Structure formats: structure tokens, C-alpha cells
Amino acid sequence: MEDGALIGEINAAVEADTRLAIDDLAIAFDPDEGSVTLNGWVEDIRMKRIAANEVGRVLGDRAALHDRIRVRVRDEGDPALCNAVVSCLSSEGMFSNHTITLTAGGNHELIHQGRTSRIDVEIDDGVVTLRGQVPSLSHRRFAEVLIWWTAGCQRVDNFLVVDPPEADHDDEITDVLRMVLEKDPLVHASQLRIGTAGGIVEFHGLLTSEEERRLATLDAWYVPGVWDVVDRIEVR
């Protein structure tokens, strides 16, 4: 397929989705690599995931997708972002046996010496890149969510490898989302029932405010692999 036709398809799909608003959207097709790269800015993680899912649907198996869209957040500066990332990873018990390194501003340092797995973090202009090796898909997903939660993070590029490899499934997404909700101090996780089918997360339960409801459903979008979120939460 000609690159112009493919980019036209993508633009048409993005424009047709009324949920999407992407500033400075740029689409690049690399025929040699067989990939499409998206750049631009959105207001929150929900919109970023929806954009990537919609473009992925259009591409099918015709081309790989590189999602480089950034979320518009308050720019805290890389030094503050580094401190926040180091704090969240090194204090999380799930990663206590992981060696954690940080590269930023031309400096490389060992943050924590572990025994089993490794997470190498690189920070550059609000973008956090994760590389290394983790023991499960849950570790891979949860690490990304924690990074997204740090103030000043505009994008997470997650290249963590799961070793030994695992088959992905809906229950895995549900399990990680439960962990995420329990970690969020602003959401009463015990009052929610969640399930996942085909990557679509469905919420049931009772919360006390619309803001808590919004935060709970937003938490689901932070989890890699979520295709859509169905909100059946009641507010009283």
C-alpha cells in the first residue's frame, strides 16, 4: 500500500472518532521498516490509548505501530521527574529484587542492586523509557503504571522483556488493574467489581463521587493492553 493511502486511512479514522482530540498530530510511514509512527499531544492517558487502539485497528497486520503521542502535563523538569521515578520504583515491594539503574542528563547511576531481574530507566525531556528484564507480565504492566503516575511524565516507552515469556490473557489485565486500584489512595477499590473480556474492562460498584468514578476508570486506561473501558459504576 502507498504510504499516502495508509496515512489517509489513519487520518479518517482519527477524525471519525469523536472521543479523540490530538494536537499537532503527525503520522509517518516507514516502508522499509513497515511501521507507522504517531506523534502529537493529548489531554490524558485515556485519549492516548484510544488513539493507539484505533490506529492499530486500522493497520491490522499491515504495519507495526510506534505510539509516540505525549500526554500534556505540567512540566516538572527532568531532575524532579528523575527523583519521582526513583522513589516510586525503589519503594515498591514488587521490585525489591530488581536491579534498577537510571540514565539522565548524560549521567548513569545504580539506584538499587537486586538479585533476579533488572529495570533500566532512561529519562529525557519528560519521556521515560523502560528496558530490562522482569519475571512476569504483571511486573511489566505495573511498572509502567507507576511511571505514568509520576508528576511530569509525558510518555512511557515500555521495552521491558518478560522472562520466561508468558501468554497474555484477560485475567492478567484484571489482576493488574486490581493492584493498581488498591494502590490508588483516592479510590475505594474494595467497592468495585471489575472484569475483562477481549481487553475491554467493565466496572461495577458504588462510589461516593463523580471524581472518584473518573479516577477509577482512568486508572484502567493506564494499564497496557486495555482496549476499552465500560463504566457501570453508581455514584451515591
C-alpha positions as CSV (number, residue, x, y, z in Angstrom):
1,M,0.0,0.0,0.0
2,E,1.2,3.5,-0.8
3,D,2.1,5.5,2.3
4,G,-0.3,8.3,1.3
5,A,-3.3,6.0,1.2
6,L,-2.4,4.4,4.6
7,I,-1.9,7.8,6.2
8,G,-5.2,8.9,4.7
9,E,-7.0,5.9,6.3
10,I,-5.5,6.7,9.7
11,N,-6.5,10.3,9.5
12,A,-10.0,9.4,8.5
13,A,-10.3,7.0,11.5
14,V,-8.9,9.5,14.0
15,E,-11.2,12.3,12.7
16,A,-14.2,10.0,12.8
17,D,-13.7,9.1,16.5
18,T,-15.5,11.8,18.5
19,R,-13.6,10.9,21.6
20,L,-10.3,12.0,20.2
21,A,-8.6,15.4,20.2
22,I,-5.0,15.3,19.2
23,D,-2.9,18.5,18.9
24,D,-0.2,18.6,16.3
25,L,-0.9,15.0,15.1
26,A,1.9,13.8,12.8
27,I,1.8,10.4,11.1
28,A,4.9,8.9,9.5
29,F,5.0,5.7,7.5
30,D,8.4,3.9,7.1
31,P,8.0,1.5,4.2
32,D,11.4,-0.1,4.8
33,E,10.6,-0.9,8.4
34,G,7.0,-1.5,7.8
35,S,5.9,0.8,10.6
36,V,3.8,3.8,11.3
37,T,4.8,6.4,14.0
38,L,2.3,8.7,15.7
39,N,3.4,12.0,17.3
40,G,1.2,14.6,18.9
41,W,-0.3,15.8,22.2
42,V,-3.4,14.7,24.1
43,E,-5.0,15.7,27.4
44,D,-4.9,12.4,29.2
45,I,-3.9,8.7,29.1
46,R,-7.4,7.7,28.0
47,M,-7.1,9.7,24.8
48,K,-3.6,8.3,24.1
49,R,-4.7,4.7,24.5
50,I,-7.8,5.3,22.4
51,A,-5.8,6.8,19.6
52,A,-3.2,4.0,19.6
53,N,-6.0,1.3,19.7
54,E,-7.9,3.0,16.8
55,V,-4.8,3.3,14.6
56,G,-3.8,-0.3,15.5
57,R,-7.2,-1.4,14.3
58,V,-6.8,0.4,11.0
59,L,-3.3,-1.1,10.5
60,G,-4.1,-4.7,11.4
61,D,-1.1,-6.7,10.3
62,R,-0.1,-4.3,7.5
63,A,2.4,-2.3,9.6
64,A,3.7,-2.0,13.2
65,L,2.7,0.9,15.3
66,H,5.1,3.2,17.2
67,D,3.0,5.3,19.6
68,R,4.9,8.5,20.4
69,I,2.0,10.6,21.5
70,R,2.6,12.6,24.6
71,V,0.2,13.5,27.4
72,R,0.0,17.2,28.2
73,V,1.1,17.5,31.9
74,R,2.7,20.2,34.0
75,D,6.4,20.2,33.1
76,E,8.2,19.4,36.3
77,G,11.6,19.2,34.6
78,D,13.7,16.1,34.3
79,P,15.5,16.4,37.6
80,A,12.2,16.3,39.5
81,L,10.9,13.5,37.3
82,C,14.0,11.5,38.0
83,N,13.5,11.8,41.7
84,A,9.9,10.8,41.5
85,V,10.6,7.8,39.3
86,V,13.5,6.6,41.5
87,S,11.3,7.0,44.6
88,C,8.3,5.1,43.1
89,L,10.3,2.1,41.8
90,S,12.7,1.7,44.7
91,S,10.0,1.9,47.3
92,E,7.7,-0.6,45.6
93,G,8.0,-4.1,47.2
94,M,7.2,-5.8,43.9
95,F,10.6,-4.6,42.6
96,S,12.7,-5.2,45.7
97,N,14.7,-8.0,44.0
98,H,15.3,-5.9,40.8
99,T,18.4,-4.1,39.9
100,I,17.3,-0.6,39.0
101,T,19.5,1.9,37.0
102,L,18.9,5.4,35.9
103,T,20.3,7.3,32.9
104,A,19.5,11.0,32.6
105,G,21.3,14.2,31.5
106,G,24.4,12.1,30.4
107,N,24.7,10.5,33.9
108,H,24.3,6.8,34.7
109,E,23.8,5.5,38.2
110,L,22.8,2.4,40.0
111,I,19.7,3.0,42.1
112,H,19.2,-0.4,43.7
113,Q,21.1,-3.7,43.5
114,G,18.8,-6.7,43.1
115,R,19.3,-10.4,42.6
116,T,16.8,-11.5,40.0
117,S,15.7,-9.0,37.4
118,R,16.6,-5.6,36.0
119,I,14.9,-2.4,35.1
120,D,17.0,0.2,33.3
121,V,15.3,3.7,33.3
122,E,16.2,6.5,30.9
123,I,14.6,9.9,31.2
124,D,14.9,12.6,28.5
125,D,12.6,15.7,28.1
126,G,9.7,14.2,30.0
127,V,9.9,10.8,28.3
128,V,10.6,7.7,30.4
129,T,12.0,4.7,28.7
130,L,12.0,1.3,30.4
131,R,14.3,-1.5,29.3
132,G,15.5,-4.7,31.0
133,Q,14.0,-8.0,32.1
134,V,11.1,-8.7,34.5
135,P,9.7,-12.0,35.7
136,S,6.0,-11.5,34.7
137,L,3.6,-9.5,32.6
138,S,2.2,-8.1,35.9
139,H,5.6,-6.7,36.7
140,R,5.9,-5.2,33.2
141,R,2.4,-3.6,33.4
142,F,2.6,-2.4,37.0
143,A,6.0,-0.7,36.4
144,E,4.5,1.3,33.5
145,V,1.5,2.4,35.6
146,L,3.7,3.6,38.4
147,I,5.8,5.6,36.0
148,W,2.7,7.2,34.4
149,W,1.6,8.3,37.9
150,T,4.8,10.3,38.5
151,A,4.5,14.1,38.1
152,G,5.9,15.4,34.9
153,C,5.8,12.2,32.9
154,Q,4.6,12.9,29.3
155,R,5.2,9.5,27.8
156,V,6.3,6.0,28.8
157,D,8.1,3.8,26.2
158,N,8.0,0.3,27.8
159,F,10.5,-2.1,26.3
160,L,10.7,-4.4,29.3
161,V,11.1,-8.1,28.4
162,V,9.2,-10.8,30.3
163,D,11.5,-13.8,31.0
164,P,10.4,-16.5,31.0
165,P,7.8,-15.5,28.4
166,E,4.1,-15.6,29.4
167,A,0.9,-15.9,27.4
168,D,-1.2,-12.8,27.9
169,H,-4.9,-13.1,28.8
170,D,-7.8,-11.1,30.2
171,D,-7.4,-12.3,33.8
172,E,-3.9,-10.9,33.8
173,I,-5.2,-7.5,32.9
174,T,-7.9,-7.7,35.6
175,D,-5.3,-8.8,38.2
176,V,-3.0,-5.9,37.5
177,L,-5.9,-3.4,37.5
178,R,-6.9,-4.7,41.0
179,M,-3.4,-4.0,42.1
180,V,-3.5,-0.5,40.6
181,L,-6.8,0.4,42.2
182,E,-5.6,-0.8,45.6
183,K,-2.5,1.4,45.2
184,D,-4.6,4.5,44.4
185,P,-5.3,6.3,47.7
186,L,-8.2,8.3,46.1
187,V,-10.2,5.2,45.0
188,H,-12.1,2.8,47.3
189,A,-11.1,-0.3,45.4
190,S,-13.0,-2.7,47.7
191,Q,-16.3,-1.1,46.5
192,L,-15.6,-2.0,42.9
193,R,-16.1,-5.2,40.9
194,I,-14.1,-5.5,37.6
195,G,-13.8,-8.0,34.8
196,T,-12.0,-8.0,31.4
197,A,-13.1,-9.7,28.2
198,G,-11.3,-9.2,24.9
199,G,-9.2,-6.4,26.5
200,I,-12.4,-4.5,27.5
201,V,-12.6,-3.7,31.2
202,E,-16.1,-3.4,32.8
203,F,-16.6,-1.7,36.1
204,H,-19.5,-2.3,38.6
205,G,-19.9,-1.0,42.1
206,L,-20.7,2.0,44.2
207,L,-18.6,5.1,44.8
208,T,-19.3,8.4,46.6
209,S,-18.4,11.0,44.0
210,E,-18.1,11.5,40.3
211,E,-14.4,12.4,40.7
212,E,-13.7,9.1,42.3
213,R,-15.5,7.4,39.5
214,R,-13.5,9.3,36.9
215,L,-10.2,8.4,38.6
216,A,-11.1,4.7,38.9
217,T,-11.9,4.4,35.2
218,L,-8.8,6.5,34.3
219,D,-6.7,4.0,36.3
220,A,-7.8,1.3,33.9
221,W,-6.5,3.2,30.9
222,Y,-3.1,3.3,32.4
223,V,-2.8,-0.5,32.2
224,P,-1.2,-1.6,29.0
225,G,-3.4,-3.9,27.0
226,V,-6.7,-2.3,27.9
227,W,-8.8,-1.8,24.7
228,D,-11.8,0.0,26.1
229,V,-13.5,0.7,29.5
230,V,-17.2,0.2,30.2
231,D,-18.3,2.3,33.2
232,R,-21.3,0.9,35.1
233,I,-20.3,2.4,38.5
234,E,-23.1,4.0,40.5
235,V,-22.5,7.2,42.5
236,R,-24.4,7.9,45.7
